[in-house]
Amino acid sequence: MYAALQFKYNSLEKNLREYLINVEGYSESDLLSIKAKLSSMPKFPVYVRFANEPDTDYIFTDRDASDWKQLDPKEPQRLKKVNQQ
């Protein structure tokens, strides 16, 4: 069970990192940390800290469909593609 959970965390963290860099246009240096956790709602939130806001966690979920959404209402919205629509 522990190994399966770690695999899930690693997969979410890797996928969000790739999404932020390849789709949203962030650089590796823009990202301080990406950490997935187990929760009740959503089941696997992923917390991201950006270099220009090292004390702020942004919460993302992929809703089990690789469609990343920012959950918290913090400004700025960190997903640029959402702001362009």
C-alpha positions in Angstrom: 0.0 0.0 0.0 2.8 2.4 0.9 4.6 1.8 -2.3 1.5 2.3 -4.4 0.8 5.6 -2.6 4.4 6.8 -3.2 4.1 5.9 -6.8 0.9 7.9 -7.1 2.5 10.9 -5.4 5.6 10.8 -7.6 3.4 10.5 -10.7 1.3 13.5 -9.8 4.3 15.6 -8.9 6.1 14.7 -12.1 3.0 15.3 -14.3 2.2 18.7 -12.7 5.9 19.7 -13.1 5.8 18.8 -16.8 2.5 20.6 -17.2 3.7 23.8 -15.6 6.9 23.8 -17.7 5.7 22.5 -21.0 2.1 24.0 -21.2 2.1 26.9 -18.8 5.6 28.2 -19.7 7.2 28.2 -16.3 10.9 27.4 -16.0 12.4 24.8 -13.6 13.8 27.7 -11.6 10.3 29.2 -11.1 9.3 26.1 -9.1 10.6 25.7 -5.6 8.7 22.6 -4.6 5.9 20.3 -5.7 4.4 18.0 -3.1 1.4 15.6 -3.5 -0.5 14.5 -0.4 -3.5 12.3 0.6 -6.6 14.2 1.6 -10.3 13.7 1.7 -11.3 16.3 -0.9 -9.7 16.3 -3.4 -8.2 12.9 -2.8 -4.7 13.9 -4.0 -4.1 17.7 -3.8 -0.7 18.8 -5.1 0.9 21.8 -3.4 3.3 24.0 -5.4 5.6 26.8 -4.1 6.9 29.2 -6.7 10.3 31.0 -6.4 8.8 34.5 -6.3 6.4 33.5 -3.5 8.3 31.0 -1.3 5.9 31.3 1.6 2.7 30.6 -0.4 1.4 27.1 -1.3 -0.8 26.9 -4.3 -3.1 23.8 -4.5 -3.7 22.0 -7.7 -5.6 18.8 -8.8 -5.8 16.9 -12.0 -9.3 15.5 -11.3 -7.9 12.1 -12.4 -7.9 13.3 -16.0 -4.6 15.2 -16.5 -6.6 18.4 -16.7 -4.9 20.5 -14.1 -6.9 23.1 -12.1 -5.9 25.5 -9.4 -8.2 24.9 -6.4 -7.5 27.7 -4.1 -8.7 31.2 -4.8 -5.4 32.9 -4.3 -4.3 35.6 -6.7 -2.6 35.5 -9.0 -4.0 32.5 -10.6 -0.9 30.5 -11.5 -2.3 28.7 -14.5 -1.9 31.1 -17.3 -4.0 29.2 -19.8 -7.0 29.6 -17.6 -6.5 33.4 -17.5 -6.4 33.7 -21.3 -9.8 32.2 -21.8 
